[in-house]
Structures are given as C-alpha cells and as structure tokens.
Amino acid sequence: MDGKLIVFDDLVRCVIDGDATAEEFQDLVAMMRDAPGLQKRYCRQMQIHALLTCHKGQEWPDENDVRQSEAFRSFARRTGPDAGQTPDAGGKETRGVAWRWAAAAAILLGGVAAWCCGGGASLRAAIEAKRLGTSGPAVPVARLMWQKNVKGLDLPGTLPGTLRLESGVVGVRLQTGVELSVIGPAEVEVQSGMRIHLERGRLLADVPHWATGFTVRTKQFEVYDLGTVFGVSVESTVSDVFVFKGSVQVNERKCEWGKESFEEGVGLCEAGEGVRALTGESPVKFAADWPAAKELFSTVSGPSAARNPAFAMKIATQIETLWSDRNMPQRNCVAGEPRSASAVPSRKAAWVRSAKAVSPRKRRGCSLMDVLSGAAPGTSSGPVQVDSSPCGDNRRWSTVFTNEVPLRWDWPLSATTAELEIVGMNSVLVTNFTPGTSFYLWRPFAGRVPSEEDIYTLCLTFYKGEMAVAGELTSRLAVLTGAFGKTVVDLRPTGQPAVFTKRSMVIPYDACWDASTANASGCMLAVTTSRKSTQVNRFAETSGYYGYRLNDFGCGTFEWGLTFPGTEGKWDAKMSWSLGGMIMSVR
Amino acid sequence: MDKRTSDLSERLAGAQFDLYAFITVLMRGACEAADVLQETNLAILRHGTNYDTTRPFLPWARGVARKCVLKYYSAKSHDKWLVFDEAMIDSLAENAPCAADDRPAEDLARLRVCMGRLIPKQREIVTARYMRGEAVKDIAVQANCSEGAVSVLLHRVRQLLADCMAKERKQEVVRV
C-alpha cells in the first residue's frame, strides 16, 4: 500500500470514529475530489460501518449459525430464480422453492423489512433449517431482556405465540431487533417478528430503522411503523397510540362482511402526536401542540421514552386527556352518542385537529348575548373589591400566597429516585430528583398575581430502583386571586346571574359559613345535569376548594347543591354554560 | 391500505439497509443518518405516486434520500467544514455501490458469514463497538491499549470484512 492510501485510510478512520478535525475532513475531501477510486474505497468502509451499525443490539451468529447460513446461501444459489430446476435436499423437484419460502416469510412478516440485518438472516436460516429437517439456530421468538416486579409472565416459544403478563414491566426483543416494553396486565399475540396484536394492556415499541414496517394491531386500528419509538395501549373498547420519536402510519380497522381489512383513515403521526380510537367511532388524532403539553412531552420525547416506559405511557395518557379537555368539549356534551364518522378527515399527510380554542372575542360576544338575554341592562352595580382568602379555617388545605412555593422533603432510606408530579386544572408538571436533592422551588404562575385560579395536587413518589415505589408524599394547594390581596367580585341584585368567561374556577366550601352546619363531619357537592343525571362529590373535609373545569361537564344547564350531611340547610346554584361563556347564580 | 401503497411499503421496508448505508456514506457516518433515513421514509411514502413501478425502486429511493440529505444540511446550521458539498455528494452518490433491486439485504447475510470467519479478538472488538455500542475510548480502557490502536484495529477489521464480502459476492456469481 502506498503512502497516499495509508494517509487516506487514516483520515477515513478518523471520520468514522468522529474524531476528524475540520482540517482532516477537508484533506479527505481534497483527496477524494476527482478520484473515483478513493471515493469507492471510502464508500466501502462507510458501508461496512453502516452494516455493522445496523446490527447494533443483535447477536452475531455462532459457528452453527454461520454453517446454517452458508448452507442456506448455498442452497438458495442452487434453487434461486436463475438456477433452473434443481433437486432439493429431499430429492423433490422444485423451482425456486427457497425463494418461495422466503417470499412466504416476507408475507408472513407483513413486509420484507425482516430481511434486513440479522433478524431476516436468522429467520431465513431457521426456515431453511426447518425445510432441511435440521435444528435451526436458537433465536428465541421473544428474548427477555429485563424485568421489573414481574408476576405471571408467559413468553411465546413459537410463532405465532402469546406473551402474557399479570403485572410489572418486561423488556423483550423480537427476532427482528424490535424491543417491546410491556406493562402488565397485558396480553400480546406475537404473530411474527414484524407484527404483533395487542389484545389488552400497554406496550412501548422501540423499532430500529432496519425494522421499518413493524406493525402493531389492536381491535380498533393498526400502527405501521416508520422507524420510531411509540406506545400503544388497549383498554376494553379504547385503543391509543402515541409517538415519542419518529413517525407511524395509523390505519383504521374495518370489518365488512366478516372480512377484516385496514383502511387508510387517520394518516401519519409524528413525534408528539397520537390517535385515540373507540370501538364504533372514528379515530381522533391529537397532538401536544400547546405550551403546557409541549413541556410535558419534552420529559419523554425521543429515545428516552424507552428507558422509562411506564412513565412515558403515563405522560401520553395525560396529554391525550388534556387535549380532549381543550379541544373536544362536545365529547362531553354528546356523551353516549356516537360521533359522526366524518369527524376526522381521511388524509395521507399528517393531520392534526386544530387545537385553537374559542377566541376571546367570540367568547365575549356570546357571553354578552347571554347577559342580555338573562339580565336587564343597567341593573348591576359596579365591581367592588373584597378580601376572600379563607385561610383561617382550611386545616387540610394550603393556599398559595406567593408565586414561589418552597417544597422540602426527607428521603426514605431505600429510595434511589423520586418523581414530583403537580397536576393542576390547566397544566401538569413532572420532574425527577435524585438523592441529595431535598428542595424544589415551584413557581405555579408567572407574575405577581395569578391570572387564573387553580387547584393543584402534588405527589412526590419515591422509587427504589426504577419501578418499585418506596414512599409517597401528597399535598393539595389552591391558588386563589383573593389570597394575594383583593379580588374583583361583580355584585348583582338577587336573581341576576353572574357571568364568567373563564374555562375553570375554584369553588370554596366551608361548614363554618353557617352556625347550623359548623359541626358537620363531611361535605357533599352534587351536580345535576339538564338530563337529570347527578354526580355526587363527597369530601371528608368540611372546608376546602373544589376545582371546577367547564369541560368536566360540557355545555348545558347544571344545578349545584352543597350540603353538609347530618345538618340542615343547602347551598344551591344554577349554572348555564354555552361554548361562549358561563352564567351562574348562587343562592 | 391500497395495493400500490402496500407494494411501496414492502419495497421501502426491504430497502432500509441500502438506504441507511447510502445516507451514511453521504453524511460521512454521522449519527444523524438515522434521522435522515426517517425523513426519507416519510418523503417516499408521501410522494409514492411519483414512482414509476416499472422502473427499479432503489435508484429512485436513493434519489429521494439524496434530496433529503441536502435538505437536512441546508435546514440545519452545520459547520460547513465538516459537511460534503453538493458536488461531492453527487459524486459519492454515483460511486456508492447499489444493491440489486430484488435482493437488497444479501449483504447482511454475507456479513454474518464473514463475521463468523474473524478471529476471536477481532470479533470481540467489533461486538463491543457495534453490538454493544461502546465508545472507542471505553474499549481502549478495557483492552488496556491506546484509543489509536483500537481505532486502527477496527479499521482493519472493516477492511477484512469488506474484502471477505467482495470475495463472497464474486464466488456466488461464479457458482450461479
């Protein structure tokens, strides 16, 4: 080898290792320019590098594997498409039998992606070994990689086979290199290395790029992977998919005349997007496309989701719930009535339902109409300011008085990590801690005074290892505008309703408001809808706050009744809500 | 999924390795190659109607991949000294060997055969670097040698594998 080649190889080596400096890279480019031979040499090294990278996470064949693979390749050469009629090992005349076997395998896999990398070679070797009547290489259908708090685990031994898990989390690798984190209870039918059917439970799939085409089916849809990390959950009649990295194609499942088919119905989902499908309804696509959801998604986006699958799936569910609350209040309004099949347009391109909320102008316009219809003009007083902080009697509730809330805690001896989850009516915050950190300064809102009232539930969960819970601390906090001094109350004459245009509110309750209920031992808040269905909320505390979101109940007229069981008297209120605003009268 | 889309998806799935290797060549082995492959997959599925099914799939798919590489570099602010210019990308695209359209994954089978022929020390270093994804410096610490020595050994093993695979390919042609 001449000196120039040695220098060239050295530069290629540095580039592949990622150590090349700008000068070295420019030297490489200069040497390759107008030198097709060197370009080919570079391509050859890079292709081997790509091939080997492609093999990451898989096992190399042992001696037997190699012999099987060579035997297959030799056999395939003899019986390949151009080889003409050749007797096989059993002496039967076939043309291109091995290729038909391979094609059948490809169909079985739902694609030919399994041909790529080791999975395909192993599978072909296994198929061929079966054909030749010899034992194939020991490539398990689903190799157990790790497990946490596992009970009742059954792994499939053959294809198709079923993976069952009573509880806990397991990580398994399919023959194609696809890694599944299955969260129990779950039941997964492994139809091939490239296709599974999730009967129930939750799983997170980490699909290497060479296994593109990996498909997860549920009763409601199929998810066709395009090289990504995504989660799927199935709960009786509901299926969800959420993409953490990359993209997937989601096809709606149809069943006509007893024949099953999958139609292009939902489109492409990219990172931060997902689909929820209920049996008998059109799938709905959702996305983490507003600031609070983006912040939430940032905690699990990318490959990090695969490192803590249970947490990632939990965040995905939260995003879906928040998205529904923001964008589909009609889901609540028409509960029990199937949505129109045209609710989600069928598109090839990525599509996300608009997350745009009703504009303030529109809301204001509607609420003004409501005011005009419900109250004569000129009958209300001007706003007055009162101090409404009820801190004195709230023994179990804490009220935030500043926008900086110091949180302190002691670590259980066995805990190795902790997760703090703060769930409010309008936002969710999740953050993790390691031992040594016992303080967190939480800022529930920006500015000096909160723009909206809120109720927060704080939960600090300590983990032993990654999944075992070692302890839990909880707290509830109310953010009230009145706690920061004075708040505006729009006083109206008796019988005239107050009008709100906000999407959530904090409703206080206190047995001490009246002497007759002061000794009550509990509290009950009932909401009766215009359809006369009643939801009863029981509280052990006799004073506190109830966080009310419009979307919890949807549009319509609602009657509220606050009682303290065992005592006389009732506080009642009537509320009407249209999409534009809310009218409320309290007695 | 209609038949055309299904057919395109199958061809795309089968071409994953070739496209990945092709993009790796054009992106001088950068780890972002997987991301660009992802973009390429999406572009191929979105613009699948432009593909003439009577023509070979891989050259067309490589054309899409080349555009995606250029788009990636133009969209991101990379250090221009560490990126191939468009002329070099075009030249490399011409010189990168293309797998036969009907058996794009044969090289992987050859690689497995050739891996089986490496001596244990060579296999171990390749396993550490590529199967377990360990960094060169970590391998050097474990092997009690310099990073340069590990890097050179890896380079030689890649060369050996490339030679072995080329030999295998030739022998197959002779046998057939």
Interface residues (C-beta under 8 A of the other chain):
Chain A: D9 V12 R13 C14 V15 I16 D17 G18 D19 A20 A22 F25 Q26 V29 M32 R33 P36 Q39 K40 Y42 C43 R44 Q45 M46 Q47 I48 H49 A50 L51 L52 T53 C54 H55 K56 G57 Q58 E59 W60 P61 D62 E63 D65 V66 S69 E70 F72 R73 R77 G80 D82 A83 A106 G111 V112 A113 W115 C116 C117 G118 G120 A121 R124 H209 W210 A211 T212 G213 Y224 L226 G227 T228 G246 S247 Q249 N251 F262 E263 E264 L268 K348 A349
Chain B: M1 D2 T5 S9 E10 R11 L12 A13 G14 Q16 F17 Y20 A21 T24 V25 R28 G29 A33 A34 L37 Q38 N41 L42 L45 R46 D79 W81 L82 F84 D85 M88 S91 L92 N95 A96 P97 P104 A105 D107 L108 A109 L111 R112 V113 M115 G116 R117 R123 V126 T127 R129 Y130 M131 G133 V136 S151 V152 L154 H155 R158 Q159 L161 A162 M165 E172 R175 V176
